[in-house]
Amino acid sequence: MTVELTKGDRALLAGRSGEGLALAMRVLVAVANAMGAAELLHISGAHIDGCLYQGRVGLDFVERLAADGARVRVPTTLNVGSIDLLHPELYRGDPEEARASRRLMQMYEDLGCRPTWTCAPYQLAVRPALGEQVAWAESNAIVFANSVLGARTHRYGDFLDVCAALTGRAPAAGLHLEKNRRAEIVFDVSGLPPALLASDVVFPTLGHVIGAGAGNAVPAIVGLPAATEDQLKALGAAAAAAGAVGMFHAVGITPEAPDLATALHGGAARATIEVTVAAIRRARDELSTLGSGTIRAVCLGTPHASLSEMERVVELLAGRQVAHDTEAYISTGRDIAARAAASGIAAGLAAAGFTVVTDTCTYVSPVLRTGGPVMTDSAKWAYYAPANIGVDVIFGSLREVIESAVAGRVCRDESLWSG
Protein backbone atom coordinates (compact mmCIF):
# COMPACT_ATOMS: atom_id res chain seq x y z
CA MET A 1 0.00 0.00 0.00
CA THR A 2 1.20 3.50 -0.83
CA VAL A 3 0.06 6.29 1.46
CA GLU A 4 -2.21 8.83 -0.23
CA LEU A 5 -0.88 12.37 0.11
CA THR A 6 -2.76 15.65 0.00
CA LYS A 7 -1.68 18.54 -2.19
CA GLY A 8 -0.07 20.15 0.89
CA ASP A 9 1.78 16.92 1.74
CA ARG A 10 3.17 16.71 -1.79
CA ALA A 11 4.29 20.33 -1.65
CA LEU A 12 6.24 19.68 1.55
CA LEU A 13 7.72 16.52 0.06
CA ALA A 14 8.84 18.48 -3.02
CA GLY A 15 10.73 20.95 -0.85
CA ARG A 16 8.54 23.99 -1.50
CA SER A 17 8.78 24.94 2.17
CA GLY A 18 12.46 24.13 2.51
CA GLU A 19 14.72 21.10 2.64
CA GLY A 20 14.20 20.57 6.38
CA LEU A 21 10.47 20.03 5.98
CA ALA A 22 11.09 17.90 2.88
CA LEU A 23 13.35 15.63 4.94
CA ALA A 24 10.75 15.41 7.70
CA MET A 25 8.05 14.50 5.18
CA ARG A 26 10.23 11.82 3.57
CA VAL A 27 10.68 10.18 6.97
CA LEU A 28 6.94 10.34 7.71
CA VAL A 29 5.94 8.91 4.34
CA ALA A 30 8.40 6.04 4.65
CA VAL A 31 7.12 5.15 8.12
CA ALA A 32 3.49 5.54 7.06
CA ASN A 33 4.05 3.11 4.20
CA ALA A 34 5.77 0.65 6.53
CA MET A 35 2.80 0.86 8.92
CA GLY A 36 0.29 0.32 6.13
CA ALA A 37 -1.32 3.74 6.62
CA ALA A 38 -3.73 4.81 3.91
CA GLU A 39 -3.12 8.50 4.58
CA LEU A 40 -1.59 11.04 6.91
CA LEU A 41 -3.72 12.82 9.49
CA HIS A 42 -3.56 16.28 10.99
CA ILE A 43 -2.22 16.58 14.55
CA SER A 44 -2.84 19.46 16.94
CA GLY A 45 0.34 19.07 18.98
CA ALA A 46 3.47 17.06 19.68
CA HIS A 47 5.80 16.05 22.50
CA ILE A 48 9.44 15.36 21.59
CA ASP A 49 11.35 12.56 23.29
CA GLY A 50 14.72 12.98 21.54
CA CYS A 51 16.09 15.68 23.86
CA LEU A 52 18.35 13.24 25.73
CA TYR A 53 21.85 13.26 24.31
CA GLN A 54 22.64 9.65 23.36
CA GLY A 55 25.28 10.23 20.73
CA ARG A 56 26.27 12.55 17.91
CA VAL A 57 23.64 11.32 15.47
CA GLY A 58 20.78 12.90 17.44
CA LEU A 59 22.52 16.25 17.47
CA ASP A 60 23.44 16.00 13.78
CA PHE A 61 19.83 15.36 12.83
CA VAL A 62 18.30 18.29 14.68
CA GLU A 63 21.14 20.63 13.64
CA ARG A 64 20.45 19.80 10.00
CA LEU A 65 16.75 20.53 10.43
CA ALA A 66 17.49 23.86 12.12
CA ALA A 67 20.11 24.82 9.52
CA ASP A 68 17.56 24.20 6.78
CA GLY A 69 15.16 26.64 8.42
CA ALA A 70 12.64 24.10 9.71
CA ARG A 71 10.25 25.19 12.46
CA VAL A 72 7.48 23.25 14.16
CA ARG A 73 3.97 23.79 12.78
CA VAL A 74 2.04 22.72 15.90
CA PRO A 75 2.50 23.50 19.62
CA THR A 76 5.31 21.22 20.75
CA THR A 77 6.58 20.40 24.23
CA LEU A 78 9.95 18.90 25.10
CA ASN A 79 10.82 15.83 27.15
CA VAL A 80 13.63 15.68 29.69
CA GLY A 81 17.16 16.45 28.59
CA SER A 82 20.41 15.04 29.94
CA ILE A 83 21.15 17.95 32.27
CA ASP A 84 19.27 20.16 34.72
CA LEU A 85 19.55 23.59 33.13
CA LEU A 86 18.30 25.31 36.28
CA HIS A 87 20.75 23.47 38.56
CA PRO A 88 23.78 22.63 36.35
CA GLU A 89 25.94 22.06 39.44
CA LEU A 90 24.11 18.74 40.00
CA TYR A 91 25.64 17.19 36.85
CA ARG A 92 28.52 14.82 37.64
CA GLY A 93 29.26 13.44 34.19
CA ASP A 94 31.64 14.17 31.34
CA PRO A 95 31.93 17.92 30.59
CA GLU A 96 32.00 17.32 26.84
CA GLU A 97 28.76 15.36 27.02
CA ALA A 98 27.26 18.16 29.08
CA ARG A 99 28.14 20.65 26.33
CA ALA A 100 26.65 18.40 23.66
CA SER A 101 23.54 17.88 25.78
CA ARG A 102 23.06 21.60 26.24
CA ARG A 103 23.55 22.14 22.50
CA LEU A 104 20.94 19.49 21.67
CA MET A 105 18.41 21.07 24.02
CA GLN A 106 19.07 24.50 22.51
CA MET A 107 18.58 23.16 18.98
CA TYR A 108 15.10 21.90 19.85
CA GLU A 109 14.26 25.33 21.22
CA ASP A 110 15.54 26.82 17.95
CA LEU A 111 13.00 24.67 16.08
CA GLY A 112 10.27 26.54 17.95
CA CYS A 113 9.54 23.94 20.63
CA ARG A 114 8.47 25.00 24.10
CA PRO A 115 11.27 24.38 26.67
CA THR A 116 9.15 22.40 29.12
CA TRP A 117 11.77 19.68 29.77
CA THR A 118 9.35 17.25 31.37
CA CYS A 119 8.34 13.64 30.81
CA ALA A 120 4.88 14.55 32.14
CA PRO A 121 3.50 17.11 29.66
CA TYR A 122 0.01 16.13 30.79
CA GLN A 123 0.72 18.08 34.01
CA LEU A 124 0.98 21.34 32.08
CA ALA A 125 -1.92 23.80 31.96
CA VAL A 126 -2.78 22.99 28.33
CA ARG A 127 -3.15 19.37 27.32
CA PRO A 128 -5.00 17.45 24.59
CA ALA A 129 -8.69 16.67 24.94
CA LEU A 130 -10.68 13.47 24.40
CA GLY A 131 -10.33 12.31 20.80
CA GLU A 132 -7.69 14.91 19.89
CA GLN A 133 -4.98 13.64 17.51
CA VAL A 134 -1.40 14.34 18.65
CA ALA A 135 2.09 12.91 18.14
CA TRP A 136 3.56 12.25 21.57
CA ALA A 137 6.77 10.41 22.30
CA GLU A 138 8.14 9.21 25.71
CA SER A 139 6.52 5.99 26.77
CA ASN A 140 4.72 7.17 29.92
CA ALA A 141 3.39 10.28 28.18
CA ILE A 142 2.03 8.16 25.33
CA VAL A 143 0.16 5.77 27.58
CA PHE A 144 -1.21 8.61 29.73
CA ALA A 145 -2.43 10.59 26.70
CA ASN A 146 -4.22 7.59 25.21
CA SER A 147 -5.56 6.10 28.43
CA VAL A 148 -6.28 8.88 30.89
CA LEU A 149 -6.91 11.83 28.57
CA GLY A 150 -8.46 9.82 25.75
CA ALA A 151 -6.34 11.71 23.22
CA ARG A 152 -4.89 9.72 20.31
CA THR A 153 -1.23 9.08 19.63
CA HIS A 154 0.78 6.14 18.48
CA ARG A 155 4.09 5.15 20.08
CA TYR A 156 6.51 7.64 18.54
CA GLY A 157 10.25 7.53 19.02
CA ASP A 158 13.20 9.79 18.32
CA PHE A 159 13.27 11.58 14.95
CA LEU A 160 9.74 10.54 13.96
CA ASP A 161 8.27 12.72 16.72
CA VAL A 162 10.00 15.88 15.52
CA CYS A 163 9.13 15.09 11.90
CA ALA A 164 5.48 15.01 12.92
CA ALA A 165 5.85 18.30 14.82
CA LEU A 166 7.50 20.00 11.85
CA THR A 167 4.87 18.91 9.33
CA GLY A 168 1.81 18.78 11.57
CA ARG A 169 1.11 15.32 10.15
CA ALA A 170 1.24 11.72 11.37
CA PRO A 171 0.51 8.28 9.87
CA ALA A 172 -3.16 7.30 10.14
CA ALA A 173 -2.32 4.02 11.82
CA GLY A 174 -1.84 2.34 15.18
CA LEU A 175 -3.53 3.90 18.19
CA HIS A 176 -4.69 6.88 16.16
CA LEU A 177 -7.42 4.60 14.79
CA GLU A 178 -10.50 3.52 16.73
CA LYS A 179 -10.20 -0.14 15.74
CA ASN A 180 -6.74 -0.42 17.31
CA ARG A 181 -7.86 0.96 20.68
CA ARG A 182 -9.92 -2.13 21.50
CA ALA A 183 -8.88 -4.04 24.63
CA GLU A 184 -7.64 -7.56 23.97
CA ILE A 185 -6.56 -8.84 27.39
CA VAL A 186 -8.41 -8.40 30.70
CA PHE A 187 -6.59 -8.13 34.04
CA ASP A 188 -8.93 -8.75 36.97
CA VAL A 189 -7.76 -7.26 40.29
CA SER A 190 -11.04 -7.70 42.16
CA GLY A 191 -9.53 -10.51 44.26
CA LEU A 192 -6.83 -8.30 45.79
CA PRO A 193 -7.31 -7.33 49.47
CA PRO A 194 -8.98 -3.94 50.04
CA ALA A 195 -5.94 -2.61 51.93
CA LEU A 196 -3.65 -3.35 49.01
CA LEU A 197 -6.11 -1.91 46.48
CA ALA A 198 -6.34 1.24 48.59
CA SER A 199 -2.56 1.76 48.58
CA ASP A 200 -0.57 3.74 46.04
CA VAL A 201 1.89 0.87 45.61
CA VAL A 202 -0.62 -1.35 43.83
CA PHE A 203 -0.51 0.91 40.76
CA PRO A 204 3.19 0.65 39.79
CA THR A 205 3.36 -3.04 40.70
CA LEU A 206 0.16 -3.78 38.79
CA GLY A 207 1.59 -1.84 35.85
CA HIS A 208 4.66 -4.07 35.93
CA VAL A 209 2.45 -7.17 35.92
CA ILE A 210 0.39 -5.81 33.03
CA GLY A 211 3.40 -4.77 30.97
CA ALA A 212 4.95 -8.22 31.27
CA GLY A 213 1.66 -9.95 30.51
CA ALA A 214 0.22 -7.74 27.77
CA GLY A 215 3.26 -6.96 25.62
CA ASN A 216 2.00 -4.48 23.03
CA ALA A 217 -1.67 -5.46 23.35
CA VAL A 218 -4.22 -3.04 24.80
CA PRO A 219 -5.22 -4.31 28.27
CA ALA A 220 -8.40 -3.67 30.25
CA ILE A 221 -8.36 -3.68 34.05
CA VAL A 222 -11.43 -4.60 36.06
CA GLY A 223 -11.82 -4.23 39.81
CA LEU A 224 -9.77 -1.08 40.40
CA PRO A 225 -11.25 1.43 42.83
CA ALA A 226 -11.44 5.11 41.92
CA ALA A 227 -7.94 6.32 41.05
CA THR A 228 -6.17 9.66 40.85
CA GLU A 229 -4.22 10.84 37.82
CA ASP A 230 -0.99 10.33 39.77
CA GLN A 231 -1.90 6.69 40.42
CA LEU A 232 -2.85 6.09 36.78
CA LYS A 233 0.40 7.77 35.77
CA ALA A 234 2.37 5.28 37.87
CA LEU A 235 0.43 2.34 36.42
CA GLY A 236 0.92 3.41 32.82
CA ALA A 237 4.60 4.23 33.22
CA ALA A 238 5.30 0.80 34.69
CA ALA A 239 3.30 -1.00 31.99
CA ALA A 240 5.10 0.90 29.24
CA ALA A 241 8.50 0.11 30.76
CA ALA A 242 7.93 -3.60 31.39
CA GLY A 243 6.17 -4.14 28.06
CA ALA A 244 5.18 -2.07 25.06
CA VAL A 245 1.83 -0.86 26.34
CA GLY A 246 0.68 2.33 24.62
CA MET A 247 -2.81 2.35 26.11
CA PHE A 248 -4.86 0.70 28.85
CA HIS A 249 -8.50 0.81 29.86
CA ALA A 250 -9.33 1.00 33.57
CA VAL A 251 -12.98 -0.01 33.54
CA GLY A 252 -15.21 2.58 35.16
CA ILE A 253 -12.31 5.05 35.42
CA THR A 254 -10.73 5.94 32.06
CA PRO A 255 -12.84 7.78 29.46
CA GLU A 256 -13.10 5.06 26.82
CA ALA A 257 -14.06 2.30 29.27
CA PRO A 258 -17.30 3.11 31.11
CA ASP A 259 -17.81 -0.67 31.18
CA LEU A 260 -15.91 -3.75 30.01
CA ALA A 261 -18.09 -4.31 26.95
CA THR A 262 -17.22 -0.83 25.68
CA ALA A 263 -13.50 -1.37 26.30
CA LEU A 264 -13.70 -4.62 24.31
CA HIS A 265 -15.65 -2.86 21.53
CA GLY A 266 -18.40 -5.42 21.99
CA GLY A 267 -16.08 -8.36 21.34
CA ALA A 268 -14.51 -11.00 23.53
CA ALA A 269 -11.16 -10.86 25.30
CA ARG A 270 -8.56 -13.34 24.10
CA ALA A 271 -7.46 -13.89 27.70
CA THR A 272 -8.42 -12.97 31.26
CA ILE A 273 -5.71 -12.89 33.93
CA GLU A 274 -6.54 -12.95 37.64
CA VAL A 275 -4.03 -10.74 39.46
CA THR A 276 -3.08 -12.16 42.86
CA VAL A 277 -1.20 -10.85 45.90
CA ALA A 278 1.61 -13.23 44.95
CA ALA A 279 1.85 -11.59 41.52
CA ILE A 280 2.02 -8.11 43.08
CA ARG A 281 4.71 -9.19 45.53
CA ARG A 282 6.63 -10.90 42.73
CA ALA A 283 6.53 -7.63 40.78
CA ARG A 284 8.01 -5.83 43.80
CA ASP A 285 10.83 -8.37 43.96
CA GLU A 286 11.46 -8.24 40.20
CA LEU A 287 11.84 -4.46 40.51
CA SER A 288 14.48 -4.84 43.24
CA THR A 289 18.07 -6.03 42.97
CA LEU A 290 18.38 -5.99 46.77
CA GLY A 291 15.86 -6.66 49.51
CA SER A 292 17.32 -5.17 52.66
CA GLY A 293 20.26 -3.36 54.21
CA THR A 294 21.69 0.15 54.16
CA ILE A 295 20.63 2.59 51.45
CA ARG A 296 22.69 5.50 50.16
CA ALA A 297 20.01 7.38 48.24
CA VAL A 298 16.31 7.65 47.52
CA CYS A 299 14.94 8.84 44.18
CA LEU A 300 11.35 9.97 43.65
CA GLY A 301 9.57 11.67 40.77
CA THR A 302 9.72 9.24 37.85
CA PRO A 303 7.66 10.18 35.92
CA HIS A 304 8.00 13.76 37.07
CA ALA A 305 6.29 14.45 40.38
CA SER A 306 3.11 16.47 40.50
CA LEU A 307 2.56 19.20 43.08
CA SER A 308 0.31 16.91 45.12
CA GLU A 309 2.96 14.18 45.12
CA MET A 310 5.58 16.62 46.38
CA GLU A 311 3.19 17.79 49.07
CA ARG A 312 2.58 14.17 50.10
CA VAL A 313 6.33 13.65 50.59
CA VAL A 314 6.45 16.62 52.97
CA GLU A 315 3.47 15.22 54.87
CA LEU A 316 5.07 11.80 55.27
CA LEU A 317 8.34 13.35 56.45
CA ALA A 318 6.37 15.07 59.24
CA GLY A 319 9.21 17.42 60.11
CA ARG A 320 11.88 14.73 60.11
CA GLN A 321 15.11 14.80 58.13
CA VAL A 322 16.74 12.33 55.78
CA ALA A 323 19.63 10.40 57.35
CA HIS A 324 22.85 12.41 57.13
CA ASP A 325 24.62 9.92 54.82
CA THR A 326 21.64 9.35 52.52
CA GLU A 327 21.04 11.41 49.38
CA ALA A 328 17.43 12.27 48.56
CA TYR A 329 16.13 13.52 45.21
CA ILE A 330 12.74 14.29 43.73
CA SER A 331 12.51 15.05 40.00
CA THR A 332 9.83 17.29 38.55
CA GLY A 333 9.08 19.63 35.67
CA ARG A 334 10.16 23.24 35.97
CA ASP A 335 6.53 24.43 35.90
CA ILE A 336 5.69 22.26 38.91
CA ALA A 337 8.97 23.22 40.61
CA ALA A 338 8.03 26.89 40.35
CA ARG A 339 4.64 26.20 41.94
CA ALA A 340 6.31 24.16 44.68
CA ALA A 341 8.65 27.06 45.42
CA ALA A 342 5.79 29.55 45.54
CA SER A 343 3.71 27.37 47.87
CA GLY A 344 6.51 26.58 50.33
CA ILE A 345 6.54 22.88 49.47
CA ALA A 346 10.04 23.14 47.99
CA ALA A 347 11.31 24.76 51.19
CA GLY A 348 9.84 21.91 53.24
CA LEU A 349 11.59 19.36 51.03
CA ALA A 350 14.90 21.21 51.27
CA ALA A 351 14.64 21.44 55.06
CA ALA A 352 14.25 17.67 55.20
CA GLY A 353 17.30 17.08 52.99
CA PHE A 354 15.66 16.57 49.59
CA THR A 355 17.10 18.05 46.39
CA VAL A 356 14.63 19.03 43.68
CA VAL A 357 15.84 18.07 40.20
CA THR A 358 14.29 19.67 37.10
CA ASP A 359 14.68 19.27 33.33
CA THR A 360 16.02 15.71 33.62
CA CYS A 361 15.69 12.57 35.73
CA THR A 362 18.09 10.80 38.07
CA TYR A 363 17.98 7.48 36.20
CA VAL A 364 19.24 9.07 32.94
CA SER A 365 21.56 11.82 34.19
CA PRO A 366 24.69 11.41 36.36
CA VAL A 367 23.38 13.25 39.41
CA LEU A 368 23.88 10.74 42.23
CA ARG A 369 27.08 11.15 44.22
CA THR A 370 26.89 7.59 45.51
CA GLY A 371 26.99 4.25 43.74
CA GLY A 372 23.88 3.06 45.59
CA PRO A 373 21.97 1.18 46.84
CA VAL A 374 19.00 3.39 45.95
CA MET A 375 15.37 3.08 47.05
CA THR A 376 12.49 4.30 44.91
CA ASP A 377 8.71 4.11 44.65
CA SER A 378 8.87 4.26 40.85
CA ALA A 379 8.62 1.03 38.86
CA LYS A 380 10.04 2.84 35.84
CA TRP A 381 13.07 4.12 37.77
CA ALA A 382 13.64 0.67 39.26
CA TYR A 383 13.33 -1.00 35.85
CA TYR A 384 15.87 1.19 34.04
CA ALA A 385 18.35 2.49 36.64
CA PRO A 386 20.46 -0.67 37.16
CA ALA A 387 21.46 -0.74 33.49
CA ASN A 388 21.47 3.03 32.94
CA ILE A 389 23.52 4.20 35.92
CA GLY A 390 24.78 0.95 37.45
CA VAL A 391 23.13 0.98 40.86
CA ASP A 392 21.36 -1.58 43.00
CA VAL A 393 17.70 -0.74 43.54
CA ILE A 394 15.10 -1.47 46.20
CA PHE A 395 11.51 -0.80 45.14
CA GLY A 396 8.87 0.02 47.75
CA SER A 397 5.81 2.08 48.57
CA LEU A 398 6.23 5.82 49.04
CA ARG A 399 5.77 5.44 52.80
CA GLU A 400 8.45 2.71 52.88
CA VAL A 401 10.81 4.92 50.88
CA ILE A 402 10.35 7.88 53.23
CA GLU A 403 10.81 5.76 56.36
CA SER A 404 13.91 4.21 54.79
CA ALA A 405 15.31 7.63 53.88
CA VAL A 406 14.96 8.81 57.47
CA ALA A 407 16.46 5.59 58.89
CA GLY A 408 19.18 5.18 56.26
CA ARG A 409 18.22 1.54 55.77
CA VAL A 410 15.42 -0.43 54.14
CA CYS A 411 12.22 -0.30 56.19
CA ARG A 412 9.43 -2.62 55.07
CA ASP A 413 5.77 -2.94 56.02
CA GLU A 414 5.45 -6.63 55.19
CA SER A 415 1.75 -6.65 56.07
CA LEU A 416 1.14 -4.55 52.97
CA TRP A 417 2.75 -7.18 50.76
CA SER A 418 1.32 -10.26 52.43
CA GLY A 419 -2.33 -9.38 51.86
ZAMARGU-4260 file (C-alpha; in steps of 0.2 Angstrom, whole numbers, plus 5000, padded with zeros to 4 digits):
<rodrens>
0) 5000/5000/5000 | 5006/5018/4996 | 5000/5031/5007 | 4989/5044/4999 | 4996/5062/5001
5) 4986/5078/5000 | 4992/5093/4989 | 5000/5101/5004 | 5009/5085/5009 | 5016/5084/4991
10) 5021/5102/4992 | 5031/5098/5008 | 5039/5083/5000 | 5044/5092/4985 | 5054/5105/4996
15) 5043/5120/4992 | 5044/5125/5011 | 5062/5121/5013 | 5074/5105/5013 | 5071/5103/5032
20) 5052/5100/5030 | 5055/5089/5014 | 5067/5078/5025 | 5054/5077/5038 | 5040/5072/5026
25) 5051/5059/5018 | 5053/5051/5035 | 5035/5052/5039 | 5030/5045/5022 | 5042/5030/5023
30) 5036/5026/5041 | 5017/5028/5035 | 5020/5016/5021 | 5029/5003/5033 | 5014/5004/5045
35) 5001/5002/5031 | 4993/5019/5033 | 4981/5024/5020 | 4984/5042/5023 | 4992/5055/5035
40) 4981/5064/5047 | 4982/5081/5055 | 4989/5083/5073 | 4986/5097/5085 | 5002/5095/5095
45) 5017/5085/5098 | 5029/5080/5112 | 5047/5077/5108 | 5057/5063/5116 | 5074/5065/5108
50) 5080/5078/5119 | 5092/5066/5129 | 5109/5066/5122 | 5113/5048/5117 | 5126/5051/5104
55) 5131/5063/5090 | 5118/5057/5077 | 5104/5064/5087 | 5113/5081/5087 | 5117/5080/5069
60) 5099/5077/5064 | 5092/5091/5073 | 5106/5103/5068 | 5102/5099/5050 | 5084/5103/5052
65) 5087/5119/5061 | 5101/5124/5048 | 5088/5121/5034 | 5076/5133/5042 | 5063/5121/5049
70) 5051/5126/5062 | 5037/5116/5071 | 5020/5119/5064 | 5010/5114/5080 | 5012/5117/5098
75) 5027/5106/5104 | 5033/5102/5121 | 5050/5095/5126 | 5054/5079/5136 | 5068/5078/5148
80) 5086/5082/5143 | 5102/5075/5150 | 5106/5090/5161 | 5096/5101/5174 | 5098/5118/5166
85) 5091/5127/5181 | 5104/5117/5193 | 5119/5113/5182 | 5130/5110/5197 | 5121/5094/5200
90) 5128/5086/5184 | 5143/5074/5188 | 5146/5067/5171 | 5158/5071/5157 | 5160/5090/5153
95) 5160/5087/5134 | 5144/5077/5135 | 5136/5091/5145 | 5141/5103/5132 | 5133/5092/5118
100) 5118/5089/5129 | 5115/5108/5131 | 5118/5111/5113 | 5105/5097/5108 | 5092/5105/5120
105) 5095/5123/5113 | 5093/5116/5095 | 5076/5110/5099 | 5071/5127/5106 | 5078/5134/5090
110) 5065/5123/5080 | 5051/5133/5090 | 5048/5120/5103 | 5042/5125/5121 | 5056/5122/5133
115) 5046/5112/5146 | 5059/5098/5149 | 5047/5086/5157 | 5042/5068/5154 | 5024/5073/5161
120) 5017/5086/5148 | 5000/5081/5154 | 5004/5090/5170 | 5005/5107/5160 | 4990/5119/5160
125) 4986/5115/5142 | 4984/5097/5137 | 4975/5087/5123 | 4957/5083/5125 | 4947/5067/5122
130) 4948/5062/5104 | 4962/5075/5099 | 4975/5068/5088 | 4993/5072/5093 | 5010/5065/5091
135) 5018/5061/5108 | 5034/5052/5112 | 5041/5046/5129 | 5033/5030/5134 | 5024/5036/5150
140) 5017/5051/5141 | 5010/5041/5127 | 5001/5029/5138 | 4994/5043/5149 | 4988/5053/5134
145) 4979/5038/5126 | 4972/5030/5142 | 4969/5044/5154 | 4965/5059/5143 | 4958/5049/5129
150) 4968/5059/5116 | 4976/5049/5102 | 4994/5045/5098 | 5004/5031/5092 | 5020/5026/5100
155) 5033/5038/5093 | 5051/5038/5095 | 5066/5049/5092 | 5066/5058/5075 | 5049/5053/5070
160) 5041/5064/5084 | 5050/5079/5078 | 5046/5075/5059 | 5027/5075/5065 | 5029/5091/5074
165) 5038/5100/5059 | 5024/5095/5047 | 5009/5094/5058 | 5006/5077/5051 | 5006/5059/5057
170) 5003/5041/5049 | 4984/5037/5051 | 4988/5020/5059 | 4991/5012/5076 | 4982/5019/5091
175) 4977/5034/5081 | 4963/5023/5074 | 4947/5018/5084 | 4949/4999/5079 | 4966/4998/5087
180) 4961/5005/5103 | 4950/4989/5107 | 4956/4980/5123 | 4962/4962/5120 | 4967/4956/5137
185) 4958/4958/5154 | 4967/4959/5170 | 4955/4956/5185 | 4961/4964/5201 | 4945/4961/5211
190) 4952/4947/5221 | 4966/4959/5229 | 4963/4963/5247 | 4955/4980/5250 | 4970/4987/5260
195) 4982/4983/5245 | 4969/4990/5232 | 4968/5006/5243 | 4987/5009/5243 | 4997/5019/5230
200) 5009/5004/5228 | 4997/4993/5219 | 4997/5005/5204 | 5016/5003/5199 | 5017/4985/5203
205) 5001/4981/5194 | 5008/4991/5179 | 5023/4980/5180 | 5012/4964/5180 | 5002/4971/5165
210) 5017/4976/5155 | 5025/4959/5156 | 5008/4950/5153 | 5001/4961/5139 | 5016/4965/5128
215) 5010/4978/5115 | 4992/4973/5117 | 4979/4985/5124 | 4974/4978/5141 | 4958/4982/5151
220) 4958/4982/5170 | 4943/4977/5180 | 4941/4979/5199 | 4951/4995/5202 | 4944/5007/5214
225) 4943/5026/5210 | 4960/5032/5205 | 4969/5048/5204 | 4979/5054/5189 | 4995/5052/5199
230) 4990/5033/5202 | 4986/5030/5184 | 5002/5039/5179 | 5012/5026/5189 | 5002/5012/5182
235) 5005/5017/5164 | 5023/5021/5166 | 5026/5004/5173 | 5016/4995/5160 | 5026/5005/5146
240) 5043/5001/5154 | 5040/4982/5157 | 5031/4979/5140 | 5026/4990/5125 | 5009/4996/5132
245) 5003/5012/5123 | 4986/5012/5131 | 4976/5003/5144 | 4958/5004/5149 | 4953/5005/5168
250) 4935/5000/5168 | 4924/5013/5176 | 4938/5025/5177 | 4946/5030/5160 | 4936/5039/5147
255) 4934/5025/5134 | 4930/5012/5146 | 4913/5016/5156 | 4911/4997/5156 | 4920/4981/5150
260) 4910/4978/5135 | 4914/4996/5128 | 4932/4993/5131 | 4931/4977/5122 | 4922/4986/5108
265) 4908/4973/5110 | 4920/4958/5107 | 4927/4945/5118 | 4944/4946/5127 | 4957/4933/5121
270) 4963/4931/5139 | 4958/4935/5156 | 4971/4936/5170 | 4967/4935/5188 | 4980/4946/5197
275) 4985/4939/5214 | 4994/4946/5229 | 5008/4934/5225 | 5009/4942/5208 | 5010/4959/5215
280) 5024/4954/5228 | 5033/4946/5214 | 5033/4962/5204 | 5040/4971/5219 | 5054/4958/5220
285) 5057/4959/5201 | 5059/4978/5203 | 5072/4976/5216 | 5090/4970/5215 | 5092/4970/5234
290) 5079/4967/5248 | 5087/4974/5263 | 5101/4983/5271 | 5108/5001/5271 | 5103/5013/5257
295) 5113/5027/5251 | 5100/5037/5241 | 5082/5038/5238 | 5075/5044/5221 | 5057/5050/5218
300) 5048/5058/5204 | 5049/5046/5189 | 5038/5051/5180 | 5040/5069/5185 | 5031/5072/5202
305) 5016/5082/5203 | 5013/5096/5215 | 5002/5085/5226 | 5015/5071/5226 | 5028/5083/5232
310) 5016/5089/5245 | 5013/5071/5250 | 5032/5068/5253 | 5032/5083/5265 | 5017/5076/5274
315) 5025/5059/5276 | 5042/5067/5282 | 5032/5075/5296 | 5046/5087/5301 | 5059/5074/5301
320) 5076/5074/5291 | 5084/5062/5279 | 5098/5052/5287 | 5114/5062/5286 | 5123/5050/5274
325) 5108/5047/5263 | 5105/5057/5247 | 5087/5061/5243 | 5081/5068/5226 | 5064/5071/5219
330) 5063/5075/5200 | 5049/5086/5193 | 5045/5098/5178 | 5051/5116/5180 | 5033/5122/5179
335) 5028/5111/5195 | 5045/5116/5203 | 5040/5134/5202 | 5023/5131/5210 | 5032/5121/5223
340) 5043/5135/5227 | 5029/5148/5228 | 5019/5137/5239 | 5033/5133/5252 | 5033/5114/5247
345) 5050/5116/5240 | 5057/5124/5256 | 5049/5110/5266 | 5058/5097/5255 | 5074/5106/5256
350) 5073/5107/5275 | 5071/5088/5276 | 5086/5085/5265 | 5078/5083/5248 | 5086/5090/5232
355) 5073/5095/5218 | 5079/5090/5201 | 5071/5098/5186 | 5073/5096/5167 | 5080/5079/5168
360) 5078/5063/5179 | 5090/5054/5190 | 5090/5037/5181 | 5096/5045/5165 | 5108/5059/5171
365) 5123/5057/5182 | 5117/5066/5197 | 5119/5054/5211 | 5135/5056/5221 | 5134/5038/5228
370) 5135/5021/5219 | 5119/5015/5228 | 5110/5006/5234 | 5095/5017/5230 | 5077/5015/5235
375) 5062/5022/5225 | 5044/5021/5223 | 5044/5021/5204 | 5043/5005/5194 | 5050/5014/5179
380) 5065/5021/5189 | 5068/5003/5196 | 5067/4995/5179 | 5079/5006/5170 | 5092/5012/5183
385) 5102/4997/5186 | 5107/4996/5167 | 5107/5015/5165 | 5118/5021/5180 | 5124/5005/5187
390) 5116/5005/5204 | 5107/4992/5215 | 5088/4996/5218 | 5076/4993/5231 | 5058/4996/5226
395) 5044/5000/5239 | 5029/5010/5243 | 5031/5029/5245 | 5029/5027/5264 | 5042/5014/5264
400) 5054/5025/5254 | 5052/5039/5266 | 5054/5029/5282 | 5070/5021/5274 | 5077/5038/5269
405) 5075/5044/5287 | 5082/5028/5294 | 5096/5026/5281 | 5091/5008/5279 | 5077/4998/5271
410) 5061/4999/5281 | 5047/4987/5275 | 5029/4985/5280 | 5027/4967/5276 | 5009/4967/5280
415) 5006/4977/5265 | 5014/4964/5254 | 5007/4949/5262 | 4988/4953/5259
</rodrens>
